[in-house]
């Protein structure tokens, strides 16, 4: 057994799975904590272009979050999450 095999077997998550989970957390934080405040602030400051920008980013991040979630669910269903 090589050091690499031992290290890989000892890891609770593969790096790629950890990366997916980390990005899910970051995108969810943006969507559920930050973006609505940013939109409200832009509205309050009467900056419609900025409202549109934040709204577009919100839509994009929702799509990305959905893609990441679907990938993670697929790995779980295929029993690839190790």
C-alpha positions in Angstrom: 0.0 0.0 0.0 1.4 3.4 -1.0 1.1 6.6 1.0 -1.3 7.9 -1.6 -3.6 5.0 -1.3 -3.6 5.2 2.5 -4.3 9.0 2.3 -7.1 8.5 -0.2 -8.7 5.7 1.9 -8.5 7.8 5.0 -10.2 10.8 3.4 -13.8 11.2 4.2 -14.6 13.0 0.9 -12.9 13.2 -2.4 -11.5 16.6 -3.3 -14.0 17.0 -6.2 -17.0 16.1 -3.9 -15.7 18.6 -1.3 -15.5 21.2 -4.0 -19.1 20.7 -5.1 -20.3 20.9 -1.5 -18.2 24.0 -0.8 -19.7 25.8 -3.9 -23.2 24.8 -2.9 -22.6 26.5 0.4 -21.2 29.6 -1.2 -23.9 30.0 -3.7 -26.6 29.3 -1.1 -25.1 31.9 1.2 -25.2 34.5 -1.6 -28.7 33.6 -2.6 -30.3 33.4 0.8 -28.3 36.0 2.7 -26.7 38.6 0.5 -28.4 39.2 -2.9 -31.8 40.4 -1.6 -30.0 43.0 0.5 -28.0 44.1 -2.5 -31.1 44.4 -4.6 -32.9 46.4 -1.9 -29.9 48.7 -1.5 -29.8 49.4 -5.2 -33.5 50.1 -5.2 -33.2 52.4 -2.2 -30.3 54.3 -4.0 -32.4 54.5 -7.2 -30.0 52.5 -9.3 -32.2 50.4 -11.7 -29.2 49.2 -13.7 -27.7 47.8 -10.5 -31.0 46.2 -9.6 -31.0 44.5 -13.0 -27.4 43.4 -12.6 -28.0 41.8 -9.1 -31.2 40.2 -10.3 -29.4 38.7 -13.3 -26.6 37.4 -11.1 -29.3 35.9 -8.7 -30.9 34.0 -11.6 -27.5 32.8 -12.8 -26.5 31.6 -9.3 -29.8 29.8 -8.9 -29.1 27.9 -12.1 -25.6 27.1 -10.9 -26.8 26.0 -7.5 -29.4 23.7 -9.1 -26.7 22.2 -11.4 -24.4 21.5 -8.4 -27.2 20.1 -6.3 -28.3 17.8 -9.2 -24.7 16.5 -9.5 -24.4 15.8 -5.8 -27.8 14.0 -5.7 -26.7 11.9 -8.7 -23.5 10.9 -7.0 -25.5 9.9 -3.8 -28.0 7.9 -5.9 -25.2 6.1 -7.7 -23.5 5.4 -4.4 -20.4 7.3 -5.5 -20.3 9.6 -2.5 -17.4 8.3 -0.5 
